[in-house]
């Protein structure tokens, strides 16, 4: 449900997204240009053929547990969780930990 997803993304502070895009590579390239970012600054999670061009280019390519074999083959990291069951949360935790932010954010909780 796109409206509910937009609300959730806004609540998380995610202001740049492209939803319902079939041609993912051109959309991603346009977004990177808009944000003045390169593929060396990108982490991607994908599970099927439409995601392969992004997985090939991203600095960190991630695939959920049940991803298509080709997506898993391109992934630098494969989640233990399946898509829709915590895979993105797992990737976010990995990024927060690698960046040294996880412990700080945890300590800020009331």
Backbone as a printed PyTorch tensor [residue, N CA C, xyz], in Angstrom:
tensor([[[  0.8420,  -1.1770,   0.0000],
         [  0.0000,   0.0000,   0.0000],
         [  0.8910,   1.2450,   0.0000]],

        [[  0.9570,   1.9240,  -1.1260],
         [  1.8610,   3.0670,  -1.3030],
         [  1.5900,   4.2140,  -0.3180]],

        [[  0.3440,   4.6170,  -0.0570],
         [  0.1310,   5.7130,   0.8980],
         [  0.6610,   5.3740,   2.3000]],

        [[  0.4230,   4.1600,   2.7710],
         [  0.9230,   3.7630,   4.0940],
         [  2.4420,   3.7370,   4.1030]],

        [[  3.0340,   3.2730,   3.0140],
         [  4.4960,   3.2340,   2.9210],
         [  5.0660,   4.6430,   2.9370]],

        [[  4.4380,   5.5680,   2.2410],
         [  4.9110,   6.9600,   2.2430],
         [  4.8690,   7.5530,   3.6550]],

        [[  3.8230,   7.2430,   4.3990],
         [  3.7160,   7.7230,   5.7770],
         [  4.8410,   7.1400,   6.6130]],

        [[  5.0990,   5.8390,   6.4720],
         [  6.1680,   5.1820,   7.2320],
         [  7.5250,   5.7590,   6.8710]],

        [[  7.7810,   5.9810,   5.5810],
         [  9.0500,   6.5550,   5.1440],
         [  9.2260,   7.9630,   5.7020]],

        [[  8.1690,   8.7510,   5.6800],
         [  8.2420,  10.1140,   6.2260],
         [  8.5340,  10.0740,   7.7240]],

        [[  7.9120,   9.1350,   8.4450],
         [  8.1450,   9.0130,   9.8830],
         [  9.5980,   8.6410,  10.1730]],

        [[ 10.2200,   7.9070,   9.2600],
         [ 11.6250,   7.5210,   9.4200],
         [ 12.5880,   8.6050,   8.9340]],

        [[ 12.0350,   9.6770,   8.3670],
         [ 12.8870,  10.7510,   7.8690],
         [ 13.4460,  10.4830,   6.4790]],

        [[ 12.8810,   9.5200,   5.7810],
         [ 13.3380,   9.1920,   4.4260],
         [ 12.5410,  10.0450,   3.4530]],

        [[ 13.2040,  11.0300,   2.8970],
         [ 12.5080,  11.9890,   2.0340],
         [ 12.7470,  11.7450,   0.5500]],

        [[ 13.7100,  10.9200,   0.2120],
         [ 14.0170,  10.6450,  -1.1920],
         [ 13.7460,   9.1790,  -1.4760]],

        [[ 12.7220,   8.9230,  -2.2830],
         [ 12.4010,   7.5610,  -2.6710],
         [ 11.6890,   7.5660,  -4.0060]],

        [[ 11.7370,   6.4480,  -4.6610],
         [ 10.9990,   6.2430,  -5.9010],
         [ 10.2150,   4.9520,  -5.7280]],

        [[  8.8920,   5.0560,  -5.7040],
         [  8.0430,   3.8840,  -5.4940],
         [  7.3660,   3.4830,  -6.8030]],

        [[  7.2080,   2.1930,  -6.9960],
         [  6.4950,   1.6830,  -8.1610],
         [  7.2310,   1.8640,  -9.4740]],

        [[  8.5510,   1.9530,  -9.4210],
         [  9.3550,   2.1610, -10.6260],
         [  9.7540,   0.8120, -11.2060]],

        [[  9.4590,   0.5940, -12.4850],
         [  9.8500,  -0.6640, -13.1200],
         [ 11.2970,  -0.6300, -13.5780]],

        [[ 11.7280,   0.4670, -14.1890],
         [ 13.1120,   0.6120, -14.6550],
         [ 13.9290,   1.2220, -13.5120]],

        [[ 14.4810,   0.3730, -12.6640],
         [ 15.1150,   0.8390, -11.4320],
         [ 16.4400,   1.5580, -11.6760]],

        [[ 17.2210,   1.1190, -12.6370],
         [ 18.5280,   1.7370, -12.8600],
         [ 18.4120,   3.2100, -13.2530]],

        [[ 17.6160,   3.5790, -14.2590],
         [ 17.4980,   5.0090, -14.5810],
         [ 16.9650,   5.8340, -13.4110]],

        [[ 16.0160,   5.2840, -12.6540],
         [ 15.4740,   6.0050, -11.4990],
         [ 16.5580,   6.2050, -10.4440]],

        [[ 17.3510,   5.1810, -10.2040],
         [ 18.4310,   5.2870,  -9.2130],
         [ 19.4880,   6.2760,  -9.6760]],

        [[ 19.8490,   6.2300, -10.9440],
         [ 20.8580,   7.1610, -11.4610],
         [ 20.3780,   8.6000, -11.3660]],

        [[ 19.1150,   8.8440, -11.6530],
         [ 18.5630,  10.1960, -11.5300],
         [ 18.5790,  10.6600, -10.0750]],

        [[ 18.2260,   9.7750,  -9.1570],
         [ 18.2260,  10.1310,  -7.7400],
         [ 19.6490,  10.4070,  -7.2530]],

        [[ 20.6070,   9.6010,  -7.6710],
         [ 21.9980,   9.8340,  -7.2870],
         [ 22.4890,  11.1750,  -7.8240]],

        [[ 22.1360,  11.5020,  -9.0520],
         [ 22.5350,  12.7890,  -9.6250],
         [ 21.9050,  13.9440,  -8.8420]],

        [[ 20.6340,  13.7880,  -8.4890],
         [ 19.9240,  14.8160,  -7.7140],
         [ 20.5990,  15.0490,  -6.3560]],

        [[ 21.1100,  13.9820,  -5.7570],
         [ 21.7310,  14.0700,  -4.4360],
         [ 23.2490,  14.2340,  -4.4960]],

        [[ 23.7950,  14.3160,  -5.6980],
         [ 25.2470,  14.4390,  -5.9050],
         [ 26.0010,  13.2990,  -5.2120]],

        [[ 25.5190,  12.0780,  -5.4120],
         [ 26.1440,  10.8810,  -4.8570],
         [ 26.6040,   9.9650,  -5.9730]],

        [[ 27.5550,   9.1100,  -5.6550],
         [ 28.0100,   8.1030,  -6.6040],
         [ 27.6950,   6.7160,  -6.0990]],

        [[ 27.8590,   5.7290,  -6.9570],
         [ 27.5520,   4.3480,  -6.5840],
         [ 28.4340,   3.8600,  -5.4350]],

        [[ 29.5840,   4.4760,  -5.2360],
         [ 30.4560,   4.1150,  -4.1300],
         [ 29.9090,   4.5040,  -2.7760]],

        [[ 28.7870,   5.2240,  -2.7540],
         [ 28.1570,   5.6610,  -1.5050],
         [ 26.7970,   5.0080,  -1.2940]],

        [[ 26.5420,   3.9280,  -2.0330],
         [ 25.2030,   3.3410,  -2.0600],
         [ 25.1970,   1.9270,  -1.4980]],

        [[ 24.1980,   1.6540,  -0.6610],
         [ 23.8720,   0.2960,  -0.2440],
         [ 22.5080,  -0.0350,  -0.8470]],

        [[ 22.3790,  -1.2340,  -1.3880],
         [ 21.1430,  -1.6590,  -2.0440],
         [ 20.7550,  -3.0220,  -1.4980]],

        [[ 19.4630,  -3.2150,  -1.3240],
         [ 18.9590,  -4.5570,  -1.0260],
         [ 17.9670,  -4.9130,  -2.1310]],

        [[ 18.1300,  -6.1000,  -2.6970],
         [ 17.2630,  -6.5280,  -3.7820],
         [ 17.1670,  -8.0360,  -3.8310]],

        [[ 16.0450,  -8.5150,  -4.3860],
         [ 15.8110,  -9.9540,  -4.3560],
         [ 15.5270, -10.6150,  -5.6980]],

        [[ 15.4960,  -9.8430,  -6.7900],
         [ 15.1160, -10.4630,  -8.0540],
         [ 15.7540,  -9.7350,  -9.2410]],

        [[ 15.4590, -10.1940, -10.4370],
         [ 16.0950,  -9.6890, -11.6510],
         [ 16.0480,  -8.1760, -11.8210]],

        [[ 14.9230,  -7.4930, -11.5300],
         [ 14.9270,  -6.0360, -11.7130],
         [ 15.9450,  -5.3150, -10.8250]],

        [[ 16.4020,  -5.9740,  -9.7710],
         [ 17.3580,  -5.3660,  -8.8430],
         [ 18.8180,  -5.6060,  -9.2400]],

        [[ 19.0630,  -6.5150, -10.1660],
         [ 20.4390,  -6.8870, -10.5070],
         [ 21.3020,  -5.7120, -10.9600]],

        [[ 20.8190,  -4.7970, -11.8180],
         [ 21.6740,  -3.6690, -12.2170],
         [ 22.1060,  -2.8050, -11.0250]],

        [[ 21.2430,  -2.6760, -10.0240],
         [ 21.5890,  -1.9020,  -8.8310],
         [ 22.5850,  -2.6700,  -7.9700]],

        [[ 22.3520,  -3.9600,  -7.8060],
         [ 23.2490,  -4.7910,  -7.0060],
         [ 24.6560,  -4.8220,  -7.6070]],

        [[ 24.7380,  -4.8200,  -8.9260],
         [ 26.0510,  -4.8270,  -9.5980],
         [ 26.8420,  -3.5470,  -9.3390]],

        [[ 26.1710,  -2.4310,  -9.1370],
         [ 26.8380,  -1.1260,  -9.0430],
         [ 27.0810,  -0.6450,  -7.6100]],

        [[ 26.2720,  -1.0760,  -6.6830],
         [ 26.3140,  -0.5440,  -5.3260],
         [ 27.5980,  -0.9240,  -4.5940]],

        [[ 28.0300,  -0.0380,  -3.7380],
         [ 29.1860,  -0.3130,  -2.8780],
         [ 28.8970,  -1.4980,  -1.9650]],

        [[ 27.6650,  -1.5610,  -1.4640],
         [ 27.2420,  -2.6850,  -0.6350],
         [ 25.9620,  -3.2500,  -1.2270]],

        [[ 26.0610,  -4.4390,  -1.7750],
         [ 24.9080,  -5.1320,  -2.3420],
         [ 24.4320,  -6.1700,  -1.3340]],

        [[ 23.1500,  -6.1480,  -1.0540],
         [ 22.5710,  -7.0380,  -0.0620],
         [ 21.3710,  -7.7580,  -0.6690]],

        [[ 21.1950,  -9.0140,  -0.2830],
         [ 20.0380,  -9.7830,  -0.7340],
         [ 19.4030, -10.4620,   0.4760]],

        [[ 18.0670, -10.4750,   0.5210],
         [ 17.4040, -11.1950,   1.6080],
         [ 17.5330, -12.7060,   1.4200]],

        [[ 17.2560, -13.4240,   2.4690],
         [ 17.4590, -14.8770,   2.5060],
         [ 16.8020, -15.6170,   1.3380]],

        [[ 15.5980, -15.2250,   0.9490],
         [ 14.8780, -15.9690,  -0.0790],
         [ 15.0840, -15.3980,  -1.4830]],

        [[ 16.0720, -14.5380,  -1.6630],
         [ 16.2900, -13.8850,  -2.9600],
         [ 16.6140, -14.8990,  -4.0610]],

        [[ 16.3640, -14.4740,  -5.2770],
         [ 16.7260, -15.2640,  -6.4530],
         [ 18.2200, -15.5760,  -6.3970]],

        [[ 18.6040, -16.7060,  -6.9220],
         [ 20.0030, -17.1530,  -6.8680],
         [ 20.9670, -16.1210,  -7.4440]],

        [[ 20.5880, -15.4350,  -8.5200],
         [ 21.4910, -14.4510,  -9.1190],
         [ 21.6750, -13.2320,  -8.2170]],

        [[ 20.6210, -12.8210,  -7.5360],
         [ 20.7410, -11.7110,  -6.5810],
         [ 21.6400, -12.1300,  -5.4200]],

        [[ 21.4660, -13.3430,  -4.9300],
         [ 22.3250, -13.8280,  -3.8410],
         [ 23.7820, -13.8910,  -4.2920]],

        [[ 24.0080, -14.2640,  -5.5420],
         [ 25.3770, -14.3680,  -6.0560],
         [ 26.0600, -13.0070,  -6.1270]],

        [[ 25.3070, -11.9540,  -6.3890],
         [ 25.8770, -10.6090,  -6.4800],
         [ 26.0300,  -9.9310,  -5.1200]],

        [[ 25.3660, -10.4610,  -4.1250],
         [ 25.3270,  -9.8140,  -2.8110],
         [ 26.6530,  -9.9540,  -2.0710]],

        [[ 27.0630,  -8.8390,  -1.4600],
         [ 28.1890,  -8.8640,  -0.5310],
         [ 27.7260,  -9.4040,   0.8170]],

        [[ 26.4430,  -9.2050,   1.1070],
         [ 25.8560,  -9.6290,   2.3770],
         [ 24.4780, -10.2080,   2.1000]],

        [[ 24.1990, -11.3500,   2.7020],
         [ 22.8780, -11.9670,   2.6040],
         [ 22.2690, -11.9970,   4.0020]],

        [[ 21.0710, -11.4780,   4.1200],
         [ 20.4250, -11.4320,   5.4260],
         [ 19.9570, -12.8220,   5.8440]],

        [[ 19.8450, -13.0030,   7.1290],
         [ 19.2470, -14.2230,   7.6570],
         [ 17.7330, -14.1670,   7.5160]],

        [[ 17.1960, -12.9490,   7.6190],
         [ 15.7510, -12.7420,   7.5150],
         [ 15.3180, -12.7010,   6.0540]],

        [[ 14.1130, -13.1390,   5.8120],
         [ 13.5280, -13.0740,   4.4800],
         [ 12.9600, -11.6820,   4.2320]],

        [[ 12.7770, -11.3570,   2.9640],
         [ 12.1420, -10.1000,   2.5960],
         [ 10.7440, -10.0330,   3.1950]],

        [[ 10.4000,  -8.8820,   3.7650],
         [  9.1030,  -8.7290,   4.4130],
         [  9.0680,  -9.2570,   5.8330]],

        [[ 10.2070,  -9.8080,   6.2850],
         [ 10.2700, -10.3830,   7.6250],
         [ 11.5330,  -9.9430,   8.3550]],

        [[ 11.9360,  -8.6840,   8.1200],
         [ 13.0550,  -8.1310,   8.8620],
         [ 14.3600,  -7.9960,   8.1000]],

        [[ 14.3810,  -8.2890,   6.8130],
         [ 15.6260,  -8.1980,   6.0380],
         [ 16.1460,  -6.7600,   5.9750]],

        [[ 15.2800,  -5.8010,   5.7270],
         [ 15.7180,  -4.4030,   5.6480],
         [ 16.1650,  -3.9160,   7.0240]],

        [[ 15.4570,  -4.3100,   8.0720],
         [ 15.8770,  -3.9530,   9.4360],
         [ 17.2660,  -4.5080,   9.7260]],

        [[ 17.5150,  -5.7340,   9.2850],
         [ 18.8240,  -6.3560,   9.4690],
         [ 19.9130,  -5.5640,   8.7490]],

        [[ 19.6320,  -5.1300,   7.5230],
         [ 20.6000,  -4.3190,   6.7850],
         [ 20.8110,  -2.9750,   7.4810]],

        [[ 19.7420,  -2.3520,   7.9470],
         [ 19.8760,  -1.0700,   8.6570],
         [ 20.7300,  -1.2230,   9.9070]],

        [[ 20.4990,  -2.2860,  10.6640],
         [ 21.3130,  -2.5300,  11.8570],
         [ 22.7740,  -2.7330,  11.4880]],

        [[ 23.0340,  -3.4420,  10.4020],
         [ 24.4020,  -3.6410,   9.9330],
         [ 25.0660,  -2.3130,   9.6020]],

        [[ 24.3550,  -1.4460,   8.8830],
         [ 24.9030,  -0.1440,   8.5070],
         [ 25.1230,   0.7430,   9.7290]],

        [[ 24.1670,   0.7500,  10.6530],
         [ 24.3160,   1.5460,  11.8730],
         [ 25.5030,   1.0600,  12.7070]],

        [[ 25.6770,  -0.2330,  12.8050],
         [ 26.7900,  -0.7960,  13.5660],
         [ 28.1160,  -0.4800,  12.8890]],

        [[ 28.1820,  -0.6830,  11.5870],
         [ 29.4240,  -0.4260,  10.8490],
         [ 29.8200,   1.0430,  10.9290]],

        [[ 28.8380,   1.9310,  10.9620],
         [ 29.1110,   3.3620,  11.0530],
         [ 29.3500,   3.8510,  12.4700]],

        [[ 29.2680,   2.9600,  13.4370],
         [ 29.4950,   3.3300,  14.8220],
         [ 28.3410,   4.0710,  15.4650]],

        [[ 27.1470,   3.9420,  14.9070],
         [ 25.9980,   4.6960,  15.4010],
         [ 25.0470,   3.8790,  16.2630]],

        [[ 25.0800,   2.5650,  16.1300],
         [ 24.1000,   1.7210,  16.7910],
         [ 24.1360,   1.9000,  18.3240]],

        [[ 25.3140,   1.7750,  18.9110],
         [ 25.4340,   1.8720,  20.3680],
         [ 25.0090,   3.2590,  20.8680]],

        [[ 25.3680,   4.3120,  20.1210],
         [ 24.9990,   5.6710,  20.5080],
         [ 23.4860,   5.8330,  20.4770]],

        [[ 22.8490,   5.3600,  19.4200],
         [ 21.4010,   5.4740,  19.3180],
         [ 20.7010,   4.6610,  20.3870]],

        [[ 21.2230,   3.4920,  20.6680],
         [ 20.6560,   2.6420,  21.7150],
         [ 20.7630,   3.3270,  23.0650]],

        [[ 21.8820,   3.9860,  23.3170],
         [ 22.0990,   4.6780,  24.5960],
         [ 21.1590,   5.8820,  24.7510]],

        [[ 20.6710,   6.4320,  23.6600],
         [ 19.7860,   7.5860,  23.7280],
         [ 18.3400,   7.2270,  24.0340]],

        [[ 18.0230,   5.9560,  23.9840],
         [ 16.6380,   5.5480,  24.2750],
         [ 16.3130,   5.8220,  25.7390]],

        [[ 15.0840,   6.2490,  25.9980],
         [ 14.6940,   6.5170,  27.3960],
         [ 14.6780,   5.2450,  28.2400]]])
